[in-house]
Amino acid sequence: MSRTLRVAVLAGDGVGHEVMPPCLTVLEAAAAQTGGFTLQFEHHDAGAEHYLRTGIALPDDVLDAAASADAILLGAMGHPDVRYPNGTEIVPQIDLRDRFQLFAGLRPVRVMPGVRIPLSHPRARDIDFVIVRESTEGLFAARTESRREGEDAVLDTMRITRRGCHRRAHPQ
């Protein structure tokens, strides 16, 4: 019996529209090769371009759809020239992180067989580790806690909490 997994697809902005179709093709091929499940893609609009059209970067119905899906596939979001009236950049991907408590980004780093290594030391062939990047605290706190000081300065707050550090260092 094949299981259908619902995937909320948010292509986003700019290059997101270009990379999402081939990404979906690769995912469908991987699902077919693996077997046992199929993917049902549900496309939703969000991002800076959506904000320019509607005044809303991440609509509530998109958040609800993402919450009820089995997975979220997120393309590139935002554009440096599209800002909220207070001057902050539109970054719905960070709103998604906050809403779903996606507090850590895992970035594996290892040498792939057959790929040229840009480092010259022979030990570079043994590189194999994971970077755990905080995704909601630190500099991301500035989106909600920054304040303007006159016309020439903005003060950004960097928030790092004991809870935030603990959940990254001691995952369940």
MDTraj code that builds the backbone (N, CA, C; nanometers):
import mdtraj as md
import numpy as np

residues = "MET SER ARG THR LEU ARG VAL ALA VAL LEU ALA GLY ASP GLY VAL GLY HIS GLU VAL MET PRO PRO CYS LEU THR VAL LEU GLU ALA ALA ALA ALA GLN THR GLY GLY PHE THR LEU GLN PHE GLU HIS HIS ASP ALA GLY ALA GLU HIS TYR LEU ARG THR GLY ILE ALA LEU PRO ASP ASP VAL LEU ASP ALA ALA ALA SER ALA ASP ALA ILE LEU LEU GLY ALA MET GLY HIS PRO ASP VAL ARG TYR PRO ASN GLY THR GLU ILE VAL PRO GLN ILE ASP LEU ARG ASP ARG PHE GLN LEU PHE ALA GLY LEU ARG PRO VAL ARG VAL MET PRO GLY VAL ARG ILE PRO LEU SER HIS PRO ARG ALA ARG ASP ILE ASP PHE VAL ILE VAL ARG GLU SER THR GLU GLY LEU PHE ALA ALA ARG THR GLU SER ARG ARG GLU GLY GLU ASP ALA VAL LEU ASP THR MET ARG ILE THR ARG ARG GLY CYS HIS ARG ARG ALA HIS PRO GLN".split()
xyz = np.array([
    [0.0844, -0.1180, 0.0000],
    [0.0000, 0.0000, 0.0000],
    [0.0894, 0.1250, 0.0000],
    [0.0623, 0.2153, -0.0895],
    [0.1413, 0.3370, -0.1027],
    [0.0802, 0.4484, -0.0183],
    [0.1649, 0.5190, 0.0499],
    [0.1214, 0.6315, 0.1312],
    [0.1432, 0.7603, 0.0527],
    [0.0477, 0.8525, 0.0602],
    [0.0613, 0.9817, -0.0050],
    [0.1042, 1.0850, 0.0993],
    [0.2123, 1.1534, 0.0709],
    [0.2627, 1.2589, 0.1583],
    [0.2314, 1.3937, 0.0957],
    [0.1668, 1.4796, 0.1727],
    [0.1317, 1.6137, 0.1252],
    [0.2477, 1.7091, 0.1527],
    [0.2899, 1.7795, 0.0481],
    [0.4021, 1.8722, 0.0587],
    [0.3529, 2.0125, 0.0232],
    [0.3618, 2.1048, 0.1195],
    [0.3302, 2.2458, 0.0932],
    [0.4503, 2.3064, 0.0217],
    [0.4305, 2.3501, -0.1016],
    [0.5388, 2.4049, -0.1832],
    [0.5258, 2.5567, -0.1867],
    [0.6287, 2.6254, -0.1398],
    [0.6348, 2.7708, -0.1422],
    [0.7569, 2.8092, -0.2253],
    [0.7357, 2.8313, -0.3538],
    [0.8479, 2.8615, -0.4440],
    [0.9159, 2.9922, -0.4071],
    [0.8385, 3.0884, -0.3598],
    [0.8960, 3.2144, -0.3148],
    [0.9166, 3.3141, -0.4260],
    [1.0351, 3.3694, -0.4303],
    [1.0645, 3.4823, -0.5176],
    [1.1832, 3.4533, -0.6088],
    [1.1966, 3.5364, -0.7114],
    [1.3145, 3.5336, -0.7977],
    [1.3515, 3.3943, -0.8444],
    [1.4725, 3.3517, -0.8083],
    [1.5242, 3.2228, -0.8519],
    [1.4409, 3.1067, -0.7985],
    [1.3630, 3.1286, -0.6942],
    [1.2752, 3.0238, -0.6418],
    [1.1832, 2.9686, -0.7488],
    [1.1336, 3.0554, -0.8369],
    [1.0458, 3.0122, -0.9460],
    [1.1217, 2.9269, -1.0478],
    [1.2511, 2.9529, -1.0622],
    [1.3322, 2.8780, -1.1590],
    [1.3755, 2.7414, -1.1059],
    [1.4095, 2.7357, -0.9785],
    [1.4636, 2.6107, -0.9245],
    [1.3566, 2.5132, -0.8770],
    [1.2367, 2.5617, -0.8491],
    [1.1353, 2.4731, -0.7927],
    [1.0898, 2.3637, -0.8908],
    [1.0608, 2.3936, -1.0185],
    [1.0175, 2.2848, -1.1084],
    [1.1187, 2.1697, -1.1189],
    [1.2498, 2.1959, -1.1396],
    [1.3422, 2.0821, -1.1424],
    [1.3530, 2.0117, -1.0069],
    [1.3388, 2.0859, -0.9005],
    [1.3420, 2.0262, -0.7672],
    [1.2266, 1.9276, -0.7509],
    [1.1080, 1.9657, -0.7944],
    [0.9915, 1.8776, -0.7859],
    [1.0117, 1.7533, -0.8718],
    [1.0723, 1.7708, -0.9886],
    [1.1009, 1.6572, -1.0762],
    [1.1948, 1.5582, -1.0074],
    [1.2994, 1.6099, -0.9424],
    [1.3946, 1.5235, -0.8714],
    [1.3249, 1.4514, -0.7560],
    [1.2409, 1.5230, -0.6812],
    [1.1697, 1.4597, -0.5696],
    [1.0745, 1.3499, -0.6176],
    [1.0039, 1.3762, -0.7272],
    [0.9145, 1.2734, -0.7820],
    [0.9928, 1.1510, -0.8268],
    [1.1077, 1.1719, -0.8908],
    [1.1914, 1.0595, -0.9345],
    [1.2440, 0.9816, -0.8142],
    [1.2849, 1.0526, -0.7088],
    [1.3340, 0.9854, -0.5884],
    [1.2225, 0.9045, -0.5223],
    [1.1022, 0.9596, -0.5177],
    [0.9882, 0.8871, -0.4590],
    [0.9569, 0.7627, -0.5409],
    [0.9596, 0.7745, -0.6720],
    [0.9310, 0.6602, -0.7587],
    [1.0384, 0.5528, -0.7436],
    [1.1631, 0.5945, -0.7332],
    [1.2745, 0.5007, -0.7186],
    [1.2691, 0.4303, -0.5830],
    [1.2344, 0.5041, -0.4796],
    [1.2310, 0.4494, -0.3446],
    [1.1104, 0.3581, -0.3258],
    [0.9956, 0.4036, -0.3755],
    [0.8727, 0.3262, -0.3644],
    [0.8096, 0.3375, -0.2271],
    [0.6830, 0.2944, -0.2187],
    [0.6135, 0.2946, -0.0915],
    [0.5408, 0.4234, -0.0581],
    [0.5657, 0.5289, -0.1346],
    [0.4949, 0.6545, -0.1100],
    [0.4911, 0.7374, -0.2375],
    [0.3945, 0.8266, -0.2410],
    [0.3856, 0.9246, -0.3495],
    [0.3815, 1.0631, -0.2860],
    [0.4144, 1.1612, -0.3651],
    [0.4148, 1.2994, -0.3176],
    [0.3022, 1.3771, -0.3845],
    [0.2269, 1.4480, -0.3043],
    [0.1216, 1.5361, -0.3547],
    [0.1644, 1.6794, -0.3238],
    [0.2001, 1.7538, -0.4267],
    [0.2486, 1.8898, -0.4096],
    [0.1325, 1.9887, -0.4083],
    [0.1297, 2.0744, -0.3062],
    [0.0275, 2.1783, -0.2928],
    [0.0991, 2.3130, -0.2973],
    [0.0787, 2.3868, -0.4048],
    [0.1515, 2.5116, -0.4276],
    [0.0813, 2.6293, -0.3597],
    [0.1636, 2.7145, -0.2949],
    [0.1117, 2.8310, -0.2229],
    [0.2004, 2.9512, -0.2513],
    [0.1384, 3.0686, -0.2552],
    [0.2122, 3.1929, -0.2792],
    [0.2496, 3.2594, -0.1477],
    [0.3748, 3.3009, -0.1397],
    [0.4255, 3.3764, -0.0253],
    [0.5561, 3.4409, -0.0693],
    [0.5979, 3.5431, 0.0025],
    [0.7254, 3.6073, -0.0271],
    [0.7117, 3.7544, -0.0607],
    [0.8221, 3.8108, -0.1050],
    [0.8271, 3.9540, -0.1352],
    [0.7370, 3.9906, -0.2532],
    [0.7361, 3.9067, -0.3577],
    [0.6501, 3.9352, -0.4734],
    [0.5027, 3.9293, -0.4331],
    [0.4686, 3.8328, -0.3490],
    [0.3306, 3.8227, -0.2992],
    [0.2960, 3.9460, -0.2162],
    [0.3917, 3.9941, -0.1366],
    [0.3709, 4.1142, -0.0572],
    [0.3441, 4.2358, -0.1472],
    [0.4198, 4.2482, -0.2559],
    [0.3987, 4.3605, -0.3470],
    [0.2588, 4.3572, -0.4088],
    [0.2061, 4.2367, -0.4359],
    [0.0724, 4.2235, -0.4956],
    [-0.0400, 4.2409, -0.3944],
    [-0.0180, 4.1941, -0.2703],
    [-0.1296, 4.1839, -0.1757],
    [-0.1115, 4.2608, -0.0456],
    [0.0123, 4.2984, -0.0138],
    [0.0394, 4.3626, 0.1151],
    [0.0636, 4.2627, 0.2278],
    [0.0671, 4.1334, 0.1948],
    [0.0907, 4.0281, 0.2939],
    [0.1993, 3.9348, 0.2397],
    [0.3044, 3.9127, 0.3192],
    [0.4151, 3.8279, 0.2738],
    [0.3885, 3.6795, 0.2977],
    [0.3235, 3.6472, 0.4089],
    [0.2974, 3.5077, 0.4445],
    [0.1548, 3.4984, 0.4979],
    [0.0587, 3.4742, 0.4081],
    [-0.0819, 3.4721, 0.4486],
    [-0.1128, 3.3622, 0.5504],
    [-0.2126, 3.3863, 0.6336],
    [-0.2527, 3.2886, 0.7345],
    [-0.2929, 3.1557, 0.6733],
    [-0.3606, 3.1581, 0.5574],
    [-0.4021, 3.0311, 0.4967],
    [-0.2812, 2.9494, 0.4500],
    [-0.1720, 3.0173, 0.4126],
    [-0.0496, 2.9466, 0.3747],
    [0.0153, 2.8851, 0.4995],
    [0.0173, 2.9596, 0.6095],
    [0.0682, 2.9051, 0.7358],
    [-0.0137, 2.7835, 0.7787],
    [-0.1449, 2.7922, 0.7665],
    [-0.2315, 2.6799, 0.8025],
    [-0.2047, 2.5590, 0.7130],
    [-0.1881, 2.5831, 0.5838],
    [-0.1595, 2.4735, 0.4905],
    [-0.0252, 2.4093, 0.5229],
    [0.0735, 2.4920, 0.5552],
    [0.2052, 2.4391, 0.5913],
    [0.1964, 2.3569, 0.7200],
    [0.1171, 2.4034, 0.8147],
    [0.1030, 2.3315, 0.9416],
    [0.0359, 2.1962, 0.9228],
    [-0.0545, 2.1856, 0.8288],
    [-0.1269, 2.0600, 0.8101],
    [-0.0581, 1.9655, 0.7116],
    [0.0446, 2.0124, 0.6417],
    [0.1153, 1.9289, 0.5447],
    [0.2121, 1.8344, 0.6166],
    [0.2545, 1.7320, 0.5451],
    [0.3551, 1.6410, 0.5987],
    [0.4951, 1.7010, 0.5897],
    [0.5135, 1.7928, 0.4954],
    [0.6437, 1.8569, 0.4769],
    [0.6232, 1.9925, 0.4110],
    [0.7229, 2.0785, 0.4260],
    [0.7243, 2.2098, 0.3614],
    [0.8474, 2.2143, 0.2717],
    [0.8272, 2.2498, 0.1456],
    [0.9382, 2.2686, 0.0529],
    [0.9459, 2.4171, 0.0223],
    [1.0551, 2.4784, 0.0651],
    [1.0684, 2.6236, 0.0592],
    [1.1735, 2.6630, -0.0424],
    [1.1347, 2.7499, -0.1355],
    [1.2288, 2.8055, -0.2316],
    [1.2892, 2.9335, -0.1762],
    [1.3566, 3.0081, -0.2623],
    [1.4173, 3.1344, -0.2217],
    [1.3077, 3.2366, -0.1931],
    [1.3206, 3.3059, -0.0813],
    [1.2202, 3.4066, -0.0451],
    [1.2872, 3.5372, -0.0102],
    [1.2163, 3.6443, -0.0418],
    [1.2630, 3.7772, -0.0075],
    [1.3321, 3.8449, -0.1237],
    [1.3499, 3.9713, -0.1091],
    [1.4210, 4.0530, -0.2071],
    [1.4706, 4.1756, -0.1322],
    [1.5986, 4.2077, -0.1420],
    [1.6534, 4.3175, -0.0619],
    [1.5897, 4.4529, -0.0880],
    [1.5273, 4.4703, -0.2036],
    [1.4645, 4.5998, -0.2341],
    [1.3192, 4.6085, -0.1892],
    [1.2626, 4.4985, -0.1428],
    [1.1230, 4.4987, -0.0979],
    [1.1242, 4.4992, 0.0539],
    [1.0704, 4.6044, 0.1115],
    [1.0754, 4.6252, 0.2573],
    [0.9374, 4.6578, 0.3119],
    [0.9208, 4.6254, 0.4394],
    [0.8016, 4.6703, 0.5114],
    [0.8137, 4.8207, 0.5332],
    [0.7047, 4.8888, 0.5664],
    [0.7119, 5.0336, 0.5878],
    [0.8155, 5.0757, 0.6925],
    [0.8463, 4.9892, 0.7902],
    [0.9448, 5.0271, 0.8922],
    [1.0886, 5.0058, 0.8449],
    [1.1071, 4.9608, 0.7194],
    [1.2401, 4.9451, 0.6627],
    [1.2993, 4.8064, 0.6755],
    [1.2336, 4.7150, 0.7467],
    [1.2882, 4.5797, 0.7605],
    [1.2560, 4.4968, 0.6379],
    [1.3470, 4.4034, 0.6093],
    [1.3315, 4.3181, 0.4918],
    [1.2209, 4.2153, 0.5131],
    [1.1556, 4.1795, 0.4063],
    [1.0495, 4.0790, 0.4100],
    [1.1157, 3.9420, 0.4053],
    [1.1010, 3.8663, 0.5151],
    [1.1670, 3.7361, 0.5271],
    [1.0694, 3.6315, 0.5832],
    [0.9718, 3.5902, 0.5026],
    [0.8738, 3.4938, 0.5527],
    [0.9350, 3.3604, 0.5921],
    [1.0525, 3.3274, 0.5384],
    [1.1171, 3.2031, 0.5771],
    [1.1517, 3.2040, 0.7261],
    [1.1825, 3.3204, 0.7806],
    [1.2119, 3.3288, 0.9232],
    [1.0817, 3.3241, 1.0036],
    [0.9742, 3.3795, 0.9476],
    [0.8434, 3.3660, 1.0128],
    [0.8044, 3.2187, 1.0231],
    [0.8330, 3.1405, 0.9189],
    [0.8057, 2.9959, 0.9231],
    [0.8895, 2.9291, 1.0321],
    [1.0157, 2.9668, 1.0415],
    [1.1018, 2.9099, 1.1465],
    [1.0442, 2.9388, 1.2841],
    [1.0035, 3.0635, 1.3066],
    [0.9468, 3.1010, 1.4365],
    [0.8188, 3.0223, 1.4646],
    [0.7293, 3.0191, 1.3689],
    [0.5986, 2.9536, 1.3873],
    [0.6134, 2.8054, 1.4195],
    [0.7054, 2.7367, 1.3500],
    [0.7184, 2.5921, 1.3660],
    [0.8398, 2.5527, 1.4510],
    [0.9017, 2.6534, 1.5159],
    [1.0173, 2.6290, 1.6022],
    [1.1274, 2.5503, 1.5306],
    [1.1589, 2.5929, 1.4091],
    [1.2676, 2.5339, 1.3308],
    [1.3950, 2.6091, 1.3670],
    [1.4491, 2.5744, 1.4818],
    [1.5532, 2.6544, 1.5447],
    [1.6947, 2.6226, 1.4999],
    [1.7146, 2.5123, 1.4273],
    [1.8505, 2.4759, 1.3885],
    [1.8547, 2.4328, 1.2431],
    [1.9510, 2.4847, 1.1722],
    [1.9766, 2.4411, 1.0358],
    [2.0987, 2.3499, 1.0371],
    [2.0824, 2.2296, 0.9848],
    [2.1933, 2.1344, 0.9802],
    [2.2589, 2.1425, 0.8430],
    [2.3898, 2.1658, 0.8438],
    [2.4635, 2.1818, 0.7191],
    [2.5807, 2.0849, 0.7162],
    [2.5579, 1.9681, 0.6553],
    [2.6667, 1.8695, 0.6496],
    [2.7784, 1.9163, 0.5566],
    [2.9002, 1.8861, 0.5968],
    [3.0179, 1.9218, 0.5181],
    [3.1031, 1.7959, 0.5056],
    [3.1174, 1.7466, 0.3839],
    [3.2042, 1.6317, 0.3616],
    [3.2505, 1.6324, 0.2168],
    [3.3589, 1.5641, 0.1949],
    [3.4155, 1.5549, 0.0611],
    [3.3398, 1.4476, -0.0161],
    [3.2979, 1.4817, -0.1360],
    [3.2242, 1.3887, -0.2208],
    [3.3222, 1.3182, -0.3138],
    [3.3108, 1.1860, -0.3246],
    [3.3997, 1.1119, -0.4149],
    [3.3897, 1.1648, -0.5580],
    [3.5039, 1.1843, -0.6205],
    [3.5077, 1.2285, -0.7588],
    [3.4978, 1.3790, -0.7781],
    [3.4784, 1.4550, -0.6694],
    [3.4673, 1.6007, -0.6804],
    [3.5993, 1.6632, -0.6374],
    [3.6474, 1.7585, -0.7163],
    [3.7747, 1.8255, -0.6857],
    [3.7639, 1.8964, -0.5508],
    [3.8674, 1.8793, -0.4689],
    [3.8729, 1.9406, -0.3360],
    [3.9439, 2.0755, -0.3485],
    [3.8821, 2.1856, -0.3065],
    [3.9463, 2.3165, -0.3210],
    [4.0600, 2.3395, -0.2214],
    [4.0773, 2.2518, -0.1235],
    [4.1844, 2.2654, -0.0255],
    [4.3014, 2.1766, -0.0651],
    [4.4234, 2.2249, -0.0466],
    [4.5403, 2.1529, -0.0962],
    [4.5966, 2.0501, 0.0014],
    [4.5705, 2.0647, 0.1292],
    [4.6281, 1.9718, 0.2266],
    [4.5659, 1.8325, 0.2103],
    [4.6454, 1.7259, 0.2108],
    [4.5917, 1.5906, 0.1920],
    [4.4850, 1.5503, 0.2943],
    [4.4943, 1.6054, 0.4146],
    [4.3930, 1.5721, 0.5160],
    [4.2547, 1.6252, 0.4807],
    [4.2466, 1.7149, 0.3850],
    [4.1172, 1.7709, 0.3454],
    [4.0227, 1.6621, 0.2946],
    [4.0789, 1.5508, 0.2437],
    [3.9938, 1.4401, 0.1956],
    [3.9118, 1.3788, 0.3082],
    [3.9521, 1.4011, 0.4335],
    [3.8855, 1.3406, 0.5490],
    [3.7790, 1.4314, 0.6114],
    [3.7536, 1.5457, 0.5532],
    [3.6549, 1.6377, 0.6100],
    [3.5181, 1.5703, 0.6122],
    [3.4570, 1.5695, 0.7312],
    [3.3239, 1.5107, 0.7482],
    [3.2678, 1.5606, 0.8811],
    [3.1863, 1.6661, 0.8759],
    [3.1259, 1.7201, 0.9981],
    [2.9953, 1.7898, 0.9639],
    [2.9245, 1.8346, 1.0671],
    [2.7973, 1.9030, 1.0492],
    [2.8030, 2.0356, 1.1233],
    [2.7656, 2.1421, 1.0548],
    [2.7511, 2.2727, 1.1184],
    [2.6061, 2.2837, 1.1636],
    [2.5863, 2.3202, 1.2891],
    [2.4514, 2.3423, 1.3414],
    [2.4350, 2.4933, 1.3537],
    [2.3522, 2.5496, 1.2670],
    [2.3337, 2.6945, 1.2637],
    [2.2029, 2.7317, 1.3317],
    [2.2104, 2.8235, 1.4245],
    [2.0918, 2.8730, 1.4935],
    [2.0064, 2.9487, 1.3926],
    [1.8767, 2.9288, 1.3959],
    [1.7913, 2.9858, 1.2921],
    [1.6832, 3.0811, 1.3410],
    [1.6743, 3.1049, 1.4723],
    [1.5698, 3.1960, 1.5205],
    [1.6226, 3.3017, 1.6169],
    [1.7313, 3.2723, 1.6863],
    [1.7868, 3.3698, 1.7808],
    [1.9037, 3.4436, 1.7171],
    [1.9995, 3.4841, 1.7977],
    [2.1170, 3.5538, 1.7475],
    [2.0793, 3.6781, 1.6698],
    [2.1338, 3.6921, 1.5514],
    [2.1073, 3.8099, 1.4691],
    [1.9638, 3.8146, 1.4177],
    [1.8943, 3.7003, 1.4152],
    [1.7560, 3.6999, 1.3683],
    [1.6636, 3.7762, 1.4627],
    [1.7023, 3.7931, 1.5886],
    [1.6209, 3.8678, 1.6840],
    [1.6059, 4.0135, 1.6429],
    [1.7005, 4.0637, 1.5648],
    [1.6990, 4.2036, 1.5239],
    [1.5757, 4.2396, 1.4424],
    [1.5134, 4.1412, 1.3774],
    [1.3945, 4.1726, 1.2968],
    [1.2823, 4.2300, 1.3819],
    [1.2730, 4.1856, 1.5065],
    [1.1630, 4.2328, 1.5913],
    [1.2109, 4.3253, 1.7018],
    [1.3408, 4.3303, 1.7249],
    [1.3912, 4.4068, 1.8380],
    [1.4828, 4.5224, 1.7983],
    [1.4938, 4.5508, 1.6686],
    [1.5789, 4.6628, 1.6287],
    [1.5015, 4.7925, 1.6466],
    [1.5752, 4.8996, 1.6634],
    [1.5103, 5.0301, 1.6746],
    [1.5961, 5.1344, 1.6058],
    [1.5268, 5.2298, 1.5474],
    [1.5929, 5.3377, 1.4749],
    [1.6376, 5.4438, 1.5744],
    [1.7575, 5.4943, 1.5523],
    [1.8115, 5.6017, 1.6356],
    [1.8435, 5.7186, 1.5442],
    [1.7451, 5.8048, 1.5260],
    [1.7611, 5.9150, 1.4327],
    [1.7494, 5.8657, 1.2900],
    [1.7990, 5.9451, 1.1974],
    [1.7914, 5.9103, 1.0558],
    [1.9075, 5.8241, 1.0086],
    [2.0163, 5.8200, 1.0895],
    [2.1387, 5.7583, 1.0410],
    [2.1775, 5.6269, 1.1068],
    [2.0973, 5.5774, 1.2015],
    [2.1398, 5.4559, 1.2707],
    [2.0208, 5.3684, 1.3098],
    [2.0459, 5.2397, 1.3059],
    [1.9509, 5.1404, 1.3561],
    [2.0284, 5.0528, 1.4531],
    [1.9721, 5.0299, 1.5706],
    [2.0359, 4.9431, 1.6696],
    [1.9727, 4.8051, 1.6607],
    [2.0560, 4.7052, 1.6405],
    [2.0093, 4.5673, 1.6327],
    [2.0459, 4.4949, 1.7608],
    [1.9503, 4.4217, 1.8126],
    [1.9728, 4.3421, 1.9324],
    [2.0014, 4.1984, 1.8921],
    [2.1061, 4.1401, 1.9494],
    [2.1355, 4.0001, 1.9270],
    [2.0935, 3.9255, 2.0536],
    [1.9943, 3.8372, 2.0405],
    [1.9422, 3.7641, 2.1556],
    [1.9900, 3.6196, 2.1497],
    [2.0534, 3.5753, 2.2601],
    [2.0940, 3.4356, 2.2746],
    [2.0453, 3.3909, 2.4110],
    [1.9600, 3.2889, 2.4131],
    [1.9024, 3.2437, 2.5393],
    [1.9611, 3.1094, 2.5810],
    [1.9531, 3.0805, 2.7093],
    [1.9964, 2.9512, 2.7611],
    [1.9141, 2.8402, 2.6960],
    [1.7815, 2.8603, 2.6840],
    [1.6943, 2.7603, 2.6217],
    [1.7355, 2.7345, 2.4771],
    [1.7635, 2.8422, 2.4026],
    [1.8032, 2.8278, 2.2634],
    [1.9326, 2.7503, 2.2480],
    [2.0309, 2.7797, 2.3339],
    [2.1591, 2.7076, 2.3286],
    [2.1390, 2.5620, 2.3672],
    [2.0596, 2.5379, 2.4684],
    [2.0390, 2.4014, 2.5184],
    [1.9709, 2.3136, 2.4143],
    [1.8711, 2.3661, 2.3463],
    [1.7997, 2.2812, 2.2502],
    [1.8841, 2.2474, 2.1283],
    [1.9844, 2.3284, 2.0970],
    [2.0753, 2.2945, 1.9873],
    [2.1847, 2.1987, 2.0331],
    [2.2331, 2.2169, 2.1544],
    [2.3432, 2.1346, 2.2028],
    [2.2966, 2.0002, 2.2589],
    [2.1709, 1.9926, 2.3020],
    [2.1179, 1.8708, 2.3653],
    [1.9842, 1.8333, 2.3035],
    [1.9816, 1.7997, 2.1750],
    [1.8519, 1.7668, 2.1111],
    [1.7929, 1.6379, 2.1698],
    [1.6610, 1.6319, 2.1692],
    [1.5916, 1.5132, 2.2226],
    [1.6116, 1.3958, 2.1315],
])
top = md.Topology()
chain = top.add_chain()
for i, resn in enumerate(residues, 1):
    res = top.add_residue(resn, chain, resSeq=i)
    for name in ("N", "CA", "C"):
        top.add_atom(name, md.element.get_by_symbol(name[0]), res)
traj = md.Trajectory(xyz[None], top)
